Amino acid sequence: MEAKKRFYITTPIYYPSDKLHIGHTYCTVATDAMARYKRLTGCEVMFLTGTDEHGQKIEDKAREAGITPQQFVDNIVTGDRGILDLWKLMNISNDRFIRTTDAYHVTAIQKIFRKMYDNGDIYKGTYKGKYCKPCESFWTESQLVDGKCPDCGREVQDAEEEAYFFRLSKYADKVQHLLEDTDFLEPRSRVNEMVNNFIKPGLEDLCVSRTSFTWGIPVDFDPGHVVYVWVDALSNYITALGYGNDQYHDYETFWPADVHFVGKEIVRFHSIIWPAMLMSLGEPLPKKVFGHGWLLLDGGKMSKSKGNVVDPYILAEMFGVDALRFFLLRTFPFGSDGNFSNEALIQTINVDLANDLGNLLSRTVSMVGKYFGGTLPQGSGASQAEQALAAAVAGNADASGSLSGEGCQFDGELIGLAAGLRSRYEDAMEHFAFQNALTEIFKVIGRANKYIDENAPWVLAKDMEANGSRLAHVMYNLLETLRICAILLTPFIPTSAAEVLRQIGACEACSTWESAAAWGSLSGTVTVQRGDNLFPRIDTDKALEQLEAAAEAARKAALPGLGIEPQLEEKVDFDTFCKSDFRAVKVKACEAVKKSAKLLKFTLDDGTGVDRQILSGIAMWYKPEELVGKTLMAIVNLPPRKMMGQESQGMLISAVHTEKGEEALNLIMLDDKIPAGAKMC
Ligand code: MSP
């Protein structure tokens, strides 16, 4: 028997410093889809995820919370609605979960550090440089951008201490060759960034130990030092397989990894430092690192300190796990950034899932019920000519279908498209092009919906004696199309895809990867099972309002009893502040937004001569008529944002505080002498 192919895939291990948001979920869902796809194709898969629990940031946060760092991370990892709960909710099928505080990992890191030390790649020196606490990154002066951390733009601190260094410089040429001359790093665009920004200016040795805090893995031969978090974290990919420990014994089986999925800001660690560490250890390199883009909110990165994180729990509970998984991979090309919005999420669910897939399924299953009592009659299945056509197409995705006989043109087109689907899908999936894979599936679903209209089953059903067998064959073709699409949708929407297969009566053998390329697998006398509507249509306005209410409730729950928003520690540099365009605006008209309990719509004179529309969630505090004629303060250069389907071009500024235990809000009102458009500075 041929040995099973193996596939080892990883997500980054997440910092349990805050609850995870939709951006982290995106990365994990993508990895899960890939792992499920590989299992579907028959591979033996190892899918690893976990948490990166050491470092000064965690130590500081635990101190602030008055608990130990271990209690702090335990709470975020295993606590209620913690990281493990989130992955369970999202139906993540990881085979292993590593925590860097796991004893076996700690021992293995000490061995790894010692091995690199023993072979001369780690030496002791003095560290003088800059340190970015939130990123846990050391930088040299020349790497800073405007004196700030080049990754996150925040302030860095001076740092000087005795430390161990890793001879990263020794591996510069080899790493450059790896990046430039192989397919190690994808997308290709990230290679130039790494080589030009980091390698060409000169790779300096890396500081790999710290003495100024203790929440880390001690260097066993010099216990005042803890191992730099990135050395600790990157090694998880091998320690979780059993490298340097006896907990697991899968290193020989699964290393080197087939791919590490990582966000773009940590590509540097994975494509420069990680290969150099492995070279030093004399271990094989992972086959690929794929740097995916970020999910942005209003054009910017989500971050807890900006208060703009999107909570996956709220979305999954409201729209369903599969719908959320689907949206993430359908909407954004994996290698690029994408703008998250609730409107886009609802639209994708309504168009693709409710309208296209959901309708195709419910129409087909109910017609088989109505016209044939739920079971197709003998002879409904694929003809030999159709199977031959499908086999030809399956072997060559570009072949197109042609058949002769009644209804043959439409049959040929549908069968041709569906039979070649697996091959086009596979091509996309092998390149991590999830969006393209889904586009291919939805082309076929769209074609099948058109096929219903072309064949007008309700007309055929008027004369069952004359048209009964044709009608049954039309139904069969629709069920076959649904079957193939459902198999290929399994990695993305596992629960719903299984439900589609159940409703269309697909047996186990005709739900496999192999059968997705074999048109005619379904029995010609298949029996369908009616079930619930898989993806009910969402009322956009109502859902948006509910989302706002849920987000507000979550915000309040996160700030128990605080009278005033906490002061943010984060500083904004003067230049950034100056980019904010605050203006005096005069209210020309103001009305409540229909179906919204919170929103008021303002038509404003901003001095440009063109009316500006701003929506503001202040209906609880103001009646529209009392604001007409007032001069208010607005920021006018925010990216436009849709609320309840209407565009808001900026934000009115108010003071928010608590009065007698209730949230209170006052718009900032300006003297009426100030003309519209006056700049606030
Ligand atoms: N602990 C390190 C990784 C160590 S791997 C050896 C880390 N953790 S993280 O929790 O900050 O981020 C984990 C992953 O989530 C990163 O790949 C990061 O890019 C990804 N994302 C965090 N926010 C994201 C978005 N808004 N969008 C997409 N991915 C995002 O880095």
Residues whose N, C-alpha, C, O or C-beta is under 5 A from the ligand:
A	BS01	MSP	P12 I13 Y14 Y15 G23 H24 Y26 C27 D52 A233 L234 V262 G263 K264 I266 G293 W294 L295 M302
